[in-house]
Amino acid sequence: RSHCSCKRSSSGLACALALLCYVLAEEPSTTLKMTAQEAMMQLQESDACKDRREFQECEKLAKQALTSFRGLADAKGEAEAWRRIIGARLALGTMKAEEAQRIVTAELRRAGGRPGPKAVLLLTSAELHLVGGKSEQALKTALEAQSLFAGLSDLSMEAYTLHTVVTHACLLLARSEQALGAASKALRLSQESKQKGDEAKSWHAVATARLAAGSDDAMPAMERALALYKELGDAQSEMNM
């Protein structure tokens, strides 16, 4: 396998491309023949592994999906796979947020103006900004991603962006009213799309934002979130309440 190096004197673009080459060199040499639907199912299984904190298996499945999406020239699928790979590597400690951000930047250049992959990559970038303690940049990037998801009528991803990244960033910036607005909108979207997982997390975000705003009605939202987590069998989220 070929390896790319990045010298200290190289430009930022050269560093990003070098890092991208390094990550690509680690991919499986055999191409799995999967349809787009099968590759998306592979990503769903990767998510299940992440929920079970089986991060090595999560990464493996996402890398296999990435290979398939590449063969299908499915740019949005590639972006979705990268999001899982990066998340798994951060959890495993095999990648730093700065390295991941350079990969995302390079992938954004490849995506160009295509809203599907761009939205997913911007969301990934926003999550990385949160990990890096850059709340203002995380909020700005997440709002851009949310706008693209709204344009694509992707209610679930728009709700996720709002209840997880936007609300969190606003709370870190002590903007409790903006946080509550984002969480409440996420709740409306999740109920409209009938996604109970998103609804549970949205109720959780609403409760957290209400507490931050000094509201007296945080408890009903907390109870609703707990009830949904129990219904979904999401013990990890229950413990995090």
N, C-alpha and C positions, 0 to 999 in steps of 0.2 A: 504493500500500500504506500501511496505517496504521502509525504508530510509537508506541510507548509509552515514556514517560520516567520516570525514578526520581529524585526529588529527595532531597537529603540528609536532609531532615526526615521522609521517609516511613517507615512502619513496615517491619519485616523482611518481613512478608507482602506488602506493597505492592511492595517491591523485587523479591521473587521473582516475583510475577505480572507485573511490568513486564518483567523479563528474559525470562520465558517468552513474553510477547507479541512481544518483539523477535525471538526465535529463530523463532517461528512465522511471522512476517512474511516470513522469508527462504525459506520453503518454496515448492516449485514451484506455480504457479497451476493447472496442469492435474492432474486426478486420474487416476492410472493405474488401469485396471480390472484388478486382479489378484485371484486367489483367495488364501486364507490360505496355501495350500501354495506358490503362486508367490511370494508375498511373503517367505516363509521361505527359499526358494531364492535370492531376491535378497539376503537377509542373508548367506547362505552365500558368495555371490560377493563381497559386501562384505568378509567375513572373509578371503577369498583375496587381495583387493586389499590389505588391511592387512598380510598376511604378505609381500606383495611390496613393501611400503612405498609403495603408491600411495594415499596418504591422501585426496587430493581425490576420486578415483573411489570410494573406500570411503565417504566421506561422502555423495556423490551417490546411490549405490545405497541407502544406509540411509535417506536422506530420502525417496526414492521409496517404499520399503517402509513408512515411517512414514505417509505419505499414504494408502496402501492399507489399512493396519491400522486407521487412523482410520475410513475408510469402512465397514470391516467390524465396527466396534465391538469390536475384539480388543485388550483392554487389555494382555495379556501380550506380544502382538506389538509394541505401541507401546513398551513398556518395553525390549524387546530391541533395537528400532530406535534408541531414544534412547541406549542403551549404546554402540552403534557410532558414532553421530554424535558423542557426547561424546569418545570415544576418538580419533576422527579429528581433531577440532578441537584437542584437547590436543596431538596429535602435530604438527599444522600450526602450532601456536602462535597460533591464532585465538581461543582461549578459555582462560581461567585456571581452575584447579581450584575456586576460590571461586565463580566464576560457574556452573560446572557443578553444584556442590553445591546451589546455590539452585534450579536447574532440577529436580534430582532430588527435592529437598524438596517442591516444588510438585507434581510428578508423584506422589509418595507420598501426598499429600493426596487427589489425584484417585483413586488406586487404592483408598483406604479399607482395608478388611480383606481384600481379595481376595488370597489367598496367592501366586498365580502372578505377577502383575505386581509385588507387594510384594517377593517374593524377588529378582527380577531387579534392581529398583531399589535394594534394600539392598546387593546385591553391587556395583553401580555405585558406591554411596556409600562402601562399604568400600575399593574401589580408589582412589577419590578421596582418602580419608583417608590412604592409603599415599603417594600422590603428594605430599600436603601435609605429610608427616612426622608424622602423628598415628597412631602405631602402635597405641596402646592403644585408641583409638576405632575404628580399622580392624579390630582383632581382635574387639571386641565386636559390631560391625555385621556382620562376616563370619560369626560364629557364629550370629547371628540368621538370616541368609540361609540358612546351611547347614541349620539346623533346619527351615526352611520347605521347602527343596528335598527334604529327607528325607521330610517329610510328603507331598509330592507324588510321591514315588518317582522323582524325577528324578536318577538315579544319576550321569549325566554332569556336570550342573551342580553337584551336591553335591561330586563329586570335584574339579572345577575350583576351587571355592571353597576346598576344603581344601589342594590342592597348590600353589595360587598365592597366595591372599591370607592364609589362616590360617597356613600354614607360614612365609611371608615375614614376617608381622607378629610371630610368635613369635620368629623368629631376631633380628629387630631389637630385641626386648625381652629378648634373652639368655635365652630359655626354650627351650633346645634339646630337652629331653625332650618338652615339649608340641608342639614343631615336629615331632619324629619321630613322635609319636602321630598327628598330623594327616596327615602324609605317608603313613604306613603305612595309615591308614584310606582315604585317597584311592586308594592302590594296590589295596586289596581291592575297592573300588567299581568302579574302572576295569576290573579283570580280570573282575568279575562282569558288567559291561555290555559287555565285549568291545570297548571303545573304545581302540584302540592309541595314538592321540594322547594321550589322558589317561594311559594306562599309562606311556608314555615320560616325560611330565612328572612323573608320580608317582614313578617310579624316580629321576629327577633330584632331586626334592625330598627323597626318602629319603636319597640320597647326601649332599646338602648338609647335612641335619639330622644325619646320622651324623658327618660331619666336625666340625660345630659341637659335638657331644657328646663328641668325642675318641675315637670308636669306630674300631676297626681294620678294620671290614668295610665301609667306604664304597666301596672300589674295585669290588667286584662289582656294586653298584647302579649305579655310574657307567658301567660297561661295558655293563650291560643297557640303560640309557637311550640310550647311544650307538648300540647295535645297532638299537634301535627307531627312532631318528631317521633312521639310514641307510636302514632298510627303508621308512620313510615318505617319504624324499626331503626331509626337513626340514633343509636345510643351515644355515639361520639358527640353529636350536636347537643343532645340532652345534657351531657356532662359539662359542655361548654357554656351552658346557660348561667 
